């Protein structure tokens, strides 16, 4: 990792500024930048080439995945974030770039980050003439907007000063050393064995279960059942008038056992297959609840009930309802990530397998979701 610390300290604020110029909210840009550096540590020292290009391409890919998790919505951060306030006070360059068409904005953003047209063309897979043409059109558009016709040097001076002001403000606002510690910690975890303690890899047991080995099927079910139960309880625990979440979890397990003989690996992780069954069963339970307007009556217990009393159950039910209302504020994909990571307890790697994504995109999506929830709670106070 020789040289990485200095590279990170120099480039981290510039990468956050680069992502803000590309349209990400500041807090999201910070998380995407951290994750991009985490992934780049896996190939450090870098292969021949400019490591600044590599980390930006990784960040751009993560940003695109983040937009997918947001359902294609603009990746704006909740108001009130301190970093957002700092960027808003130094947003002249970001605002100007936002008025450009996407390709012009992209190539000019790379140019202001210090890359030559040839380097931009190589990084983005464009022809050099295309890059130069878009740079020229971007400058002409901005000169017209600012009333600087014929004064290209004045335009570039203004853009570069705005870029420098934003980067300098970010150097002060970002806790670069804390971010560096996070990168090293997460990179170490990423390099560790992927199978968590107490849980086995799925490939072998799945193969044996599909081939009809009953012991392998039972081992596989024992491994995934706790995940299924926690997921169903999180999705259904606040409802009142349909089968309990544990009943739905049992249906998921039975459906999984039934489907195993016909399971074929098609490029998606096995957890994604399990998660898909659970989603369908939860949706069926919601539809059944919508149709069923009867009031359920519990049977009298055959023994003394040592569980929580009525007051504790009422408080827990109210908490479940509040959590359910908060989760409804999130886009569907972010909601699933929060449930899988925080409620079910999956690692970023496991949650990524379940939703067929990457651990980096999952971590950034989780951060975005928690930002939204924190903002919602603050507004309700």
N, C-alpha and C positions, 0 to 999 in steps of 0.2 A: 504493500500500500504506500510505498515511498512516493512522495510528491502529491498524494491524493488530497491531504489536508489543505495544502496551499491552493490547489486547483479548486477545491470546494469553496474555500473562503472567498476566492476571487470571482467565481462564476455563479454562486448560488443567488445573490441579489440580482445579477444580470439575467439569470434564467427566469426568476420570478417576474421581472420587468418584461421580458420577452413574452411570457405567457399572458400577462395582463394586456400587452399590446395585441395579442392574438384573440382576446375576447373573454378570457377567464376572469372571474372575480378574484381579488387578491388572496383571500384565505384559501380558496381552491387552488390557485396558482402555487401557493407555498407548499401545499400537500402534494400536488403533482410533481413539483420540483424535487421535493424530498424523495419521493418514490422513484423518480427518474435516476437520481444519484444512487439510490439503493441498488437498482438494477445494473447500473454501470460499474459498481464495485466488483461485480462478478467477472468482469473482463479487464480488471486493472492489474498491472499496467496495461494501458490501451494498446490495441494493435496499431500498425502504421496508419497514420491519418490524424485528423484533428479531433481530439476528444470533445471539444466544444460542439462539434457537429453531432457526434454520437449522442451526447446527453440531450441535445435539443430534439433530435429525431425521436428518441425514447419518450421525451416529455410530450411531444406532439401526438404520438400514438396513444399515450395514456389520457391525454385531454380528449381525444376522439372517443375513447372508450367511456370516459366520464360523461360525455354528451349522450352516449347511448343509454347509460344508466339513468340519466335525467329525462329520458323519453324524448330527446331532441330539443329540450327546452334550453334557453340561454342559461349559462352557468353563472348566474349572479349570486353573490353572497348575501346573507341576511344583513339588514342595516344595523349599524351600531358597532360593528367589529372595528377594533382599533386600527388594524392594518388597512382595512378598507378606507378609514378616514385619512390615513397618511397618503394613500394612493390618490384619493379624490382631491387632495390639496396639490398634487403634483401630476395631474392627469392631462396636461395640455397635449403631450404627444399621443397618448392613448386616444384622446378624443379626436384628434386629427386623423389618425390612422383608421378609426372606426368609420369614417366617411367614405373610405375607398372600397371598391369591389374586392372580393375575397382574395383573388390571386395577386392583385396589386398590393393589397395590405400585407400579404404573406411575404412577398419578395422585398418590400421596403422594410418590413420589420427585421428580416435577416440582414439587410444591408446596414441598417442603423445599429445592429449588434456587432458590426465590424467585419462582415463577410463580403468578399468580392463577388461580382456577378458569376465568375467561373465557379467559385466554391458553392454559391447558391444553386447553380445549375446542377452541379454534381450531387449535392445533398438532396435536392427535390426531384431529381430525375427529369429535369426540363432541358430543352435546348437552350444554349447560351443566348441565341437571338430572342427567344421568348422571354427570358429573364430581363434582358436589357430593354425590350419593348415595354414590358410591364412596369419596370422602374421609370422609364421615360413618361409613360402615361400617368403614373401615380404622381410624379413630380408636377406635371402640367396641371393635373386636377387640383392639387393642393395650392399651386401658385395662383390659379384662378380664384380659388376659394378665399385666399388670404390677400388678394389684390397685389400680388408680387410678380405680375407678368414681366418676363425678361430678367428676373432677379433670382436665378436659381441658387446662387451662392447664399443669398439671404435666407432662402427657404431652408436649405440644408443646415445652415447655422442654427436657425430656430429649432429644427427637428432634433439636431444633435444636442443642443442645450437642454431641450425638454427631456430627452432620453437620459442625459447625465444627471439632471435634477431628480428624476424618478429613481434611478439606481442609487444615488447618494442617500435619498430619503429612505429607501429600503434597507440600505446598509445600517442605518441607525435604528429602524423600526423592527427589523427581523433579528431574532436571537440566533445569530449564525452559529455560535458555538453549541447551543442546545440542539439546533438542527443537525449539526455535524455528529453529535453524540447519537441522535436518533438514527441517522443514516448508518453509522457503524454498528449499532445494536441490531437494527433490522437486517442489515446485510449479514451479520453473524448468524442470526436466526434463519435467514434464507438459505445459508450454506449448510445448516444442520440437516440431519436426516428428516425427510418430509413426513414420516409416519409418527404421529404423536405417541407418547408413552401410554401403554395400556390399550392401544388400538392397532390393528394389523392392517397391512395393505390389502386391498380388495381383489386384486387380479387373480391370485391363486384360489381363494375360496369361491369366487364367482365362477371361475372355470369349472371347478369340481362340482359346485352346486348345479350348474347348468347341465353337467353330464350325469346328474342323478345321484350324487353322493348325499345321503340324508344328513350325515354328521356335518358336512361342509355347509349345507343349507341352514342347519340350526346355528352353527357358529356365525354365519353371515347375518342371520336374523338377530342374534344376540348382540352383534356389534352395532347394527343400525337401529334397533328398536328404541334405545334411549333417545337418539336424535329425532326419530319420528314422533315419539311421545311429547318431547319438549316443543317441537314445532307445532303439533296439533293443539297443545294446550295454549300456546301463545296466540294462535290464530282463532281459537274457538272458546277459550276459557271465559270470556266475558259474556257469552251468549246464555240465554235462559231456557229456551223451550225446544231444544232438540237433543239428540243423542250426545252424551258427554264427549269431551275431547279424547278421553282414553278409549272410548268405544270407536271413535273415528280412527284413532291410531291403530287399534286392533284390525280394523278393516284394511288399513294401508298395509299392514304386515301380511294379512291373508292374501291381498291382491298381489303383493310382491312375491310371495311363495308360488302363487298360481302362475305368475308371469315368468318366473325364472327359467322354466324349460325352454321357452321361446326367446329368451334374451339373446341378442347378438350385439357384439361390440361394433358400434358404428362411428367411432371417433369421439364420442362423448363419454365423460367419466361415469362410472357406475352410480356415484352419488347423485348425479344429475338425473339419472333414470329413477332412482328412489324418490327424489324431490318432486319429479313430475307426477308420480303416482299420488304422493301426498297432496300436492296442489289440487289435483282432480277430486280427491275424496273430500278435501276441505270445501271446495266449491259445491260439491253435491250436498254437503251438510248445510251450507248456507241456503241453498235452494230449498231443501226440505224444511228448514226453519221458516222460510218465507211463506211456504204453503201451509204449515201447521200452526193453527191459532189456538190449539187446546192448551190447557194448563196441566202440567205434570204434577203428580202427587207422589211423594216418596213413600216407600214401604217402611213400616216400623222396623227398627233394627232388632236383631235377635239377641244382641248383647249390649252392654253399656258402651256408649259411644264416647271414646276418649279424645276425639278430635276437637278442633276449635269449636267454641260455642257460637251462638247466633251472632253476637256482637263482632267477634273476630271474622266470621264468615262474611258478614255484611261489609266490614271495612275492606276485606280482601277483594270482595266483588266490586266495591266502588273504585278501588285502586285499579283493578283490571279494566273497568270501564273508562277511567281517565287515560290509562295507557293506550287503550284501543282508539280513543278519540284522537290522541296525539299522533299515533301511527298513521291515522287516516290523512294527516296533513302531508305525508310524504308521497312522492311518486311511487308507483307499485314496485319498481325494481329496487329503489332505496329501502322501502319497507321490508322487502324480503331479505335484503342484506343485513339490516339491523336485527331481524328475528334470528337469522341463521348465526350471526356472529355473537350477539349479546345474550339472546334468550336460549338458543339451542347450544351455544358454546363452541361452534366450529372455529377452527383456525382460519386465517385468511386463505391458506391453500385449500382447505376442505370446502369453505364456502365458495371459492372460485370454481372448484369442481362441480359443486351442486348447481350453480347458475351458469356453468359453461363460459367462464370468463378467465381473467388473470388475477392473481393475488394483489397486484398493484392497483388494478381498477377497483377491486373490492375494498381495499383499505381507503382509497380516496372517496369512494361512494359512501362508505360508513362515516367518514369525517364530514362529508357534506350533509348527510342525514342528521347527524348530531348537532351540527350548526343550525339547521332548520328548526329542530326541536327546541334547542336552547333559546333561539330567538322567539319562538312561539310562547314558551313559558314566561319569558321576560315581558312580553306584551300583555300577558294575562295577570301579571302582578299588580 
